[in-house]
Amino acid sequence: MTQPLRITFAGTPDFAARHLQALIQSEHQIVGVYSQPDRPAGRGKKLKASEVKELALEHNLPVFQPQSLKTEDALNELTSLNADIMIVVAYGLILPKAILDAPRLGCLNVHGSILPRWRGAAPIQRAIWAGDEQTGVTIMQMDEGLDTGDMLHISRCPISATETSASLYTKLADLAPGALIDTINNLANGKITPEPQNDAAANYAKKLSKDEANIDWSMSAAQIERNIRAFNPWPVCFTQMGRQPVKIYQAHVVEQSSNQPDNNGRVLSSDKNGVIVGCGEHALCITQLQPQGKKPMAINDFLNGRSDWVTPGTILGENNE
């Protein structure tokens, strides 16, 4: 039988809330929930509570929303909860050493990659972007470094050829809570041997940017296709068609025996099966896209009203008339 632990939980978005729900359903006792302060949201910019806060309030759990954990007051508040362990999932605030050391068993973090690969802010997206065949979640003991702590548990899952960041996020959100509960139970029963990370094998998953989503047609078609999937649902890859940016949601690689540099971004053909565009290597066939002010649409629907935007010979990425 597992010895119940007193747990403080720190997290903010839906991904974190799924872990909090699993902890609520476990035999462990949640003595406090930390989440980012309420933020303005929507057209009215009204303050909105995070998904973690909303879930905690539903279950009458005490909620704490400090602007920082680096103050003496924040440390005293957390220490007063007398927790055995702190679980941190997509919280968004830096934990200083005093906080990391406060619980008897320290602080655990759920990270969306197989560490030490893809330390940092965007591990789910970067795994797709790089063409990795698998990823997973790592439960690790937190230290002062960036995702550098000892690993306690790894769960793996494949990355399919059509995987987007949205679909992979869902896979990991389903996989991770159970892995967390197993890890906590094993830790409570003394059945875990921490494994140090191999720093020499580490790489960094930097944040995505809107600039990066602007398609560079000199890249290979394979890389652009991965970008399209990796940057969905945000920031979504786009290119100039005519005089406006158009978002690209689905495309596939078309192999070509040779490529000419002056064909980069050039529409090679356009019909109901897709718009084929030259790239640095091979070509890309676009099959779903979204003009400004419209919903994402299949290429056939797009061509019904905008075929002149993608006539063969047109160069995408330029402000053509």
N, C-alpha and C positions, 0 to 999 in steps of 0.2 A: 504493500500500500504506500502511495506517495505521501510524503510529509507535506502538508499544505504550507505554502509560503505567503508571506505578506508582500504584496507587489505594488509598486508605483508604476504607472504607465505614462509614457510621453509620446504623443503623436498628433497629427493634424488632419490629413485628408482621408478619403474613403479607404485607401489601401491600409492605413493604420487602424481605422475603425473595425475592419474585418478581424484584425488581430485582437483588438480589445474585446470584440464579441466572443471570440474563442476563449479568452481568459475569463470572461464573465461566466461562461458555461462550464468552466473547469472547477476543480475543488479548491483552487487557490483563492486567497482573499485580496481584493483590490482595495488598497487603503487611500489611494489618491490618483487623480488623472490630470496630467499636464497637457495643455494644448496652446497653440498660438493665440494671441489676442484676436477678438472678433475683427473682421475686416469689412470695409465697404464693398458691396457687390450689387450687380444689377444696374438698371438704368437710374433708379432712385438713389443709388449709392448708400443704401441702408446697411447698417452693420449686420453681418451674418456670422453666426457661430460655425465653427468647423464641424465636420462630420463626427469627429471624436468627441467633441464637447456635447453635441446633441445626443449621442448614444450614452454618454456618461450620465447626463441629466435624466434620461429616460429610466436609468437604473439607480437613480438617487446616489450616485457616487460623487464624492467631493471633487470639485474642479478647480485647478489653479492655472492662471494665465499670466505669468510674469513676462514683462518685456525682455528680461534678461535673467540668466541664472548665475551671473557673475558677481552678484551682490551678497553681502553677509546675510541680509534678510532672507534672500532666496534659499541660501544654504540652511539657515536655521529652520525655515518653514519645511523644507524637504526632510531634514534630519528628524524633525518632530514626528513625522509619520512612522518612524521606526520600521521601515521596510527592510525585508531581507534582500530584495533585488529590485532593480529598476529596468523596465523593458522600454526601449526607444525604437520607434518605427516612424520614419518620415516626419520627424518632429519639426525640424527647421531652425532650432536654436543650438548654439554651441554649448557643450557641457564642459565646464572647467574641471580640472583635476579633483578639486574638493568635492564636487558633485559626483564624479565617477567613483570616488573612493567612499562615499557616504554609506551606501547600502552594504550589508554584511557580505553579499555575494557579488557586489559590483553592479555594473550596468551591461545589459545585453542589447545588441542591435540586430535587426533583420535587414539584410542587404540583398538587393535584387540582382546578384550575379554569383558566379562561382569564383570567389576570391582565391588568389589576389588579382584575377583579371577583372577589369572595369571597376576599380575604386573610383569613387566620386559621385557626381550629381545625376548622371543620366545613364546608368548601366543597362537598362532595358533597351533604350534606343540605340546605344552604341554597339550592343551585341548584334543587332540586325544590320546596322550601318556597315559593320565590318565583315558581315557574311559568316558569322559564327554558326556552327551547326547545333550547338546546345548552349543552354544557360541554366540558371537555377536560383536558389536562394541560399545564402550563407548566414547562419546564426553565429555571431561572434561576440567575444568579450571585448567591450570597448576600452580603448586607451586614448591617449591624447593625440594620436595621429589620425589621418584621414583614412578610415576604413582599414586600419593596419593591425587591429587586435587579433588575438588568438582565435582560431576557428573551433567552434564547438559542434557544429552540425552542417552538412551540405545536402540539399535535395536538388536533383537535376531534372531538367525537362528539355525535349528537343525543340528546335526552332524550325518551323516548316518553311517551305519555299515561298509561301504566300503570307507569311506572318507579318502583321503590322505591330507597332508599339501598343496599340489598343488591345489587340488579341493576346499578345504576350503578357501584357499587364494583367489581364484577366486570368491567364494560366497561373501566373505567379501568385496572384492574390488568392487563388484557390489552394495552391500548394503550400504557401508559407505559414498560415496560422497553425495547421496541424504539425508542421515541423517545429514551430516555436513551442507548442505545448509539450511535444515529446522531449525537446531539449530541456525545458524547465523541469519536467518530471525526472529525467535522468540526472540533472544537476542536483536536484533536491535529494536524490538517493545515492549520490556519490558515484555515478556510473559514467562520468564523462572525463576524458583525458584531453585537455586543450591542445590544439595543434598550431604551432607558430606558422605564420605565412612566409612564403618564399618571396622576399622583397625583389629579388632579381627577376621574377616572372610577372611583376606587377605592371599595370598600365592604367591610364587615367581616363575616365569617362566625363569629358567636359560637357558643360551645359550646351543645349541647342540654342541656336539663334535664328531670327528671321532671315538674316543675310545668308546663312548657310543653306536655307531652303530655296534660295533663288538658283534655279538649275543652271549649272555650268555645262554646256553641251560639248565641251572639249573633254569631259570625263568619259570613261567607258560607259556603254549602255548598262552593263551589269551594275556598276556603282550607282548610277542615277536611279535605276530600278530599286536598289536597296535603300537609297535615300528616300524615295517616295514612300516605301513601307515604314522605314524607321521614323520619319517625321509626320506620321499619321497617328494620332489626331492633331498634334501640334509640332511645329508651326505650319505644316503642310507645304510640300514643294509646289513651286509656281514658276511660270515663265511668261514672258510678254507675248501676247497674240494681238496683233493690231496695235491698239493704243492702250491696252489694259492688261494687268496681271491676271492670269487664269491659273487656278489651282489644279494640280494633277493628283488624282487619287489612285488610279490603277494603270499599269502599263506592263509590258513584258519585252524581253530582249529578242531582237531579230538578228540572227547571225548574217554577216556579210563577209565576202571573201577579201574585200579591200575597202579602205576608207580614205577619203580625201579630206585634208584639213578644212577646205572651203565648204565642205558639207556639214560641218558641225552646226547643229541647230536648224539645218535646212529640211523643210518638209519634202520627203521623197515621194510619198504617195498619200492619198486620203480617200477612204471609202468607208462603208458601213462596218468594216472589220477593224478599223482603227486608223489613226494618223501615224505614219511611220516617219521618224525624224532621225537624221544622221547624227552620230556621236563620235567621240574620239576613237572609239573602237566599237564596231558593229552599229546597230541602230535600235531605236526604241519605238515600240508600237503603243500609242496612248489609246486606252479604251474607256476611261472614265475621267471626267474633268468637271470643273465648276467655274463658270464665268462670274464676275462680280454681280452680287445681288440675286443670284440664282442658287438653286440647290444642285448638289452633285448630279450629273446626268451621264447616261451612256453616250458613246461617241455618235451613234446614229441620231439621237435626239439633238445633240449639239450641231451636227452637220445640217439638220433641217433648216436652221435659221442663220448659221454662221459659217457656212462652208468657205466663204471668201476669206476668212481669217487663216485658213490652212491650205490654200491652193498650193500645189507642187511648185517648189522653187522659193517659197516664202521662207525667210529666216526667222525662227523664233528667238525670243530674247532681245529683239530690237523693236523700237517704236515705229513699226511700219504703218503707213497710212491705210 
